[in-house]
Amino acid sequence: MKFRHHVAEVAIDLDKWTKEYGGKRPHVFLMLLDDMPKLARLLRIMDLANFLCFHFKFTLRQPRLALSPPNSAVQKKLLLPFEQVRGTAAVQTVSIVGPVDAALSAHVKQAMTQHVAWLRGGVCEIYELALSMKRKGDVAFRMGNTTEALTKYESLQTFVSATTTKNTKMKSDPDQLRAFQLLGYMTMTDIITVFMTDLTTMEMDKRAYGLVTDYLGRIEVIEKTNDLYSKDEPGFLHSALMSCTRNIFGVAELGLNHPIKAGKAFATAFKLFSHPAYRTGWETAKAWSGLTQRDRQTHLTSLHALLPSQPLEVPELKPYSMPAVAPEHWVMRRLGFQGPIPYREKVLPGLDPTLVLTAEPNSDLFAPAVIGHIRPEVLTAHAEDLDQTVVFPDGRRFEKRRLIIWVGLEETQLGAERLPDGDAQKDAMLARIAEGLVRFAEAEAEHDPEWWGAAGRRGMAGEVLCREGNHFYNSDDA
């Protein structure tokens, strides 16, 4: 094929360790320049989900009749989308050939061949990609393309499972976990909403009531997780959202001729949020056995008309702080990370109070301290441990700097800085720790009320060590 204008050839190969995922023959296709971001996004999703590790060769070909290379704007449209395609398992190779701007070429190579990655940033990226899938499904839903909407929603769930649930390394912070749980809940609510639409009914020649109720167990798992979170702070699921979901289940159960299950679903919905439609549903379920078939269909049609007809809007991940952030960034730079750290605006540095054991005689057993400061004397050892050659159980070795180093530190690895006497933070910190101990004691009392009874608690308070997170506290110090 001959071209009169500039042509860019992008050759993508798989690493030898993941070659089994690809075919033996290369696939060649023609793409428009404006579609490069779509290709880069697809490759990043595949890499995060499968640890494929690509190798790239960009070749910019200049026809004989062309007097000059493509301008800077065109070159950026070609190469910059691939900044996001970073190796997830192993460092990929990148070759850029042709009349490409040297600074642009160096910038893209650096971004694509980083051998250090930030674990918390990686989880943020997974959430962002999953959210983009949700929104693409929302667009299809609003356009009435239920098949495309369901495909996007189900792809989202598969992607999140592959990158967070099955990949045990991708541990989420509490804020991230709550965001993923909310995303999953709202996506499943959208899926069952799609199943209840007339368009889906037309495609299946029947109402998809059975497909809706199949999701009940998964919905209940997230609701139970929300209940655990809501003991100490507001849960991530709002009552109005849960009531909407339960109402959909109620209508589906009536469609399956299960009035008792439907009544329970409507009652739960109304208890969560007193909407008139939910009470109407409960009254319909209560009277169901005495209705004629025609009346049942009339009531069911009326309840259908009150169901949501638009997808739910999932929020962006809100910024939050963690004490490990600044130390992790220090370790990443020590290991050679260059350029801006992705998603540093989402997970911010912070300081957390703790207590540390004291070595001085005739002093309190524990002293107030903070974690989150950069302590090179502590972090250097962690950086050296991460920067070692990997040896697999079967004896295979990966050369140094070949595998991606994912940096994510535990709070116990940060080192604590003791607060001096008279520090303004000290009293506030002790009050915060004491409050946490009270919550811990109250929670434990639910499991073992006899041991934590009034007499036992007073008599043994000075001898008990209470655990909160990764730190131990003496109950008298509170």
Buried (B, 14 or more C-beta within 10 A) or exposed (E): EEEEEBBBEBEBBBBEBBEEEBEEEEEEEEEEEEEBBEBBBEBBBBBBBBBBBBBBBBBBBBEEEEEEBBEEEBBBBBBBBBBBBBBBBBBBBBEBEBEBBEEBBEBBBEBBBBBBBBBBBBBBBBBBBBBBBBBBBBEBBEEEBBEBBBBBBBBBBEBBEBBBEEBEEBBBBEBBBBBBBBBBBBBBBBBBBBBBBEBBBEEEEEBBBEBBBEBBEEBEEBBEBBEEBEEEEEBBBBEEBBBBBBBBBBBBBBBBEBBEBBBBBBBBBBEBBEBEBBBBBBEBBBEBEEBEEEEBEEBBEEBBEBBBEEBBEBEEBEEBBBBBBBBBBBBBEBBEBEEEBBBBEBBEBBBBBBBBEEEEEEEEEBBBBBBBBBBEEBBEEBBEEBBEEEEEEEEEEEEEBBBBBBBBBEBEBBBBBBBEEEEEEBEEBBEEBBEBBEEBBEEBBEEEEEEBEEEBBEEEBEEBEBEBEEBBBBBEBB
